[in-house]
């Protein structure tokens, strides 16, 4: 006695995991891949052989148990251990819609999927922006040489030579900063026999000259090799590089000018001009400390800090406004509270009380100015509490901006490293390119390997 077609059993082999399934269960979902396979199986008796027919699908078997369970019970679930993107692709492959997910799994699945898709979009957008910034126009002079040179001086992740250049640059930045710091020690100052003291140590000055030479060389190479000169000059990091070198050259020019006029008799006006020039040199020498910001080119954290300050200017302005209002209110209250009792010489006016209100609201409390009366101490206590609350309000937004940019930068760095690794693997021949549009069908006794059954149905 022959069995009904709907009760016949077939074997669905997914990546080595074999599932015995009822044809009737598959027909319940006619628009899915296995439902169409069952329909084809019933329409083509030539496919039937003795024993159970086995269909092999070359797919990863992790999610196959949930797909098979959906045909048997009509309920679709998912697991936390499965990659949501891979599970979504499997559902699309099998023709099962994710709207069939049970309520217990829907929230987690759609949340994780949206997060994953959002991360992929951000990564593609970041790579596109990065590629557009570093794209050379066709027909550019010495485009191959400039591209290689640009990778060396601007992309440390591309090669060993580029990483070595970045390490040398960091070394010179640290050395220059340490030299600038040591040059302020009185023991490092040079003294001539006539008692004249030169505040700059000769040996440290030579080290600084070498560092500036390297910075200049690096800046010029980057400028010559840059894909877009206008974008290069408008870049904040390149402006920092230029600002780090400018004080040295200005000081050098003024020093040469000073030496030329040292032996000449100068009029009073000329002497005043010379003194003004020396003050300018002093200002530029102070600016040399900003050389430490050159590390921002090699530090994602420093770049995130600069981006946060630029992105959070509204919140920072709001914070300054709150603190200014608080300083004005509490300095006025403290002034009148200290004036009502015994005279306190530390609170002679409201502007003199600004300093006390500022250090109290920011919870610094140096102790050089403090109230003595009971009412003044009460005002001080309220000022401390309000200062903490006022400062804490915009901080979460600023921290959120910092975290967002830091994640974007880390995502971009990971994507660039992965892209570079894939490119090296392709050159080495360790990655095989697979044409996904190529379908394979091989028949064996009692077994049919079918990678794209939909074409047979059509």
Residue, then its C-alpha position, 0 to 999 in steps of 0.5 A: x500500500x503506497x503512502x500519501x504524497x503529503x506523508x512522504x519523508x525526505x532528508x534535507x542536508x544543510x552543511x552536513x546536518x541531516x534533517x528528516x522532514x515531512x513533505x506535508x510540513x514543507x507544503x504549508x509554506x509554499x513560497x519558501x525555498x523548501x516549500x517550492x522544493x516540495x512542490x517540485x518533488x511532487x510534480x516530478x516523479x522522476x526525482x523519486x527513488x527508492x528510500x528517502x530522497x536527500x537534498x544537500x544545501x551548501x549552507x552553514x548549519x548553525x541556523x538550520x535547526x530553527x528553520x526546520x523547526x519553523x516548518x514543523x511547528x510554524x514558530x520561528x525563533x532565533x538564538x543570541x549566539x547566532x550572528x544576526x546578520x548571518x541569520x538574516x541572510x539565511x532567512x532570506x535564502x530560505x525564503x522565510x520572512x523575519x516577520x514570522x519571528x515569535x514575540x519573545x525573539x522579535x525585539x532582540x532580533x530587530x534591535x541587533x539587526x538595526x544596530x548591525x546595519x547601522x554599524x555597516x553603514x557608518x563603516x562604509x560612509x567613513x571609508x568613502x569619506x576617507x577614500x574621497x579625501x585621499x583620491x588623486x585626480x587622474x592625470x596628476x603629475x607622478x601620481x604613483x610616486x606621490x601615492x606611495x609617498x602619501x601612504x608612507x607619511x600619512x597612513x601608518x597602517x599601510x606598511x612597515x616603512x609608514x609605521x617607522x615614519x610615524x614612530x620617528x615623528x612621535x620620537x621627535x615630538x617627545x624629544x622636542x617637548x622634553x628639550x623645551x622643558x629642560x631648557x627652562x631649568x636654571x642649572x641648564x643655562x649657559x654662563x660666560x666668563x664675563x657673567x653674561x647668562x644665556x637662558x638657552x642651553x647650546x646643546x639643547x638648542x641644537x637638539x631643538x634645531x634638529x627636531x625643527x628640521x625634521x618637522x619642516x622636512x615632514x611638512x614639506x613632504x606631506x604638502x608635496x605628496x598631498x592629493x589636494x593642496x587646498x584641503x591640506x592647508x585647511x586641515x586642523x592637524x596641518x595647521x598645528x604642524x605649521x604653528x609648531x614650527x613657526x615660533x622657531x623661525x620667527x625667533x630665528x629671524x628676530x635674533x638675526x635682526x637683533x645681532x645686526x643692530x647690536x653694535x649700532x647706535x640706536x635711537x630711542x624709537x629704534x630701541x623701543x621697536x627692538x624691545x617690542x620685537x623681543x617681546x614678540x619673540x618671547x610670545x612665540x617661544x611660549x607658543x612652542x609648548x603647543x608642539x605637543x599637539x602634534x601628537x594628535x596626528x598619531x593619537x585617536x584620543x587627542x583627535x576625539x578631544x578636539x572633535x568633542x570641543x568643536x562639536x560641543x560648543x553649544x554645551x560648553x557655551x551653556x556651561x560657561x553661561x551657567x557658571x557666570x550667572x552662578x558666580x554673579x549671584x553667589x558673589x553678590x550674596x557672599x559680599x552682603x553676608x560678609x558686610x552685614x556682620x564684622x567687616x571681612x577685608x577679603x570681600x571688599x566688593x562684588x568683583x573682588x568676590x568673583x574669585x571666591x565664587x569661581x573656585x567654590x562653584x568649581x569645588x577647587x577651594x584654594x582657601x585663600x578667600x573664605x567667608x567668616x560669618x554664619x550667613x556667609x558660610x551658608x551661602x558658601x555651602x549652597x554655592x558648592x552644591x549648585x556648582x556641582x549640579x551646574x557643571x554636571x548637567x552638560x557633561x553627559x552630552x559632551x561625553x556622548x560626543x566624545x564616545x561617538x567620535x572615538x567609536x567612529x575613529x576606531x571603526x575607521x581604523x579597524x576597517x582600514x586595517x581589514x581592507x589592507x589585510x584583504x588586499x595583501x591576502x589577495x596579492x598573496x593568493x590566500x583568498x579565493x574569489x567566488x562567483x556567487x552567480x555560478x550554480x552547481x548541480x550534481x546528481x548521485x544515487x539517492x542524492x541530489x545536490x541543488x544550490x539554486x532550486x528556484x531556477x528549476x521551478x521557473 
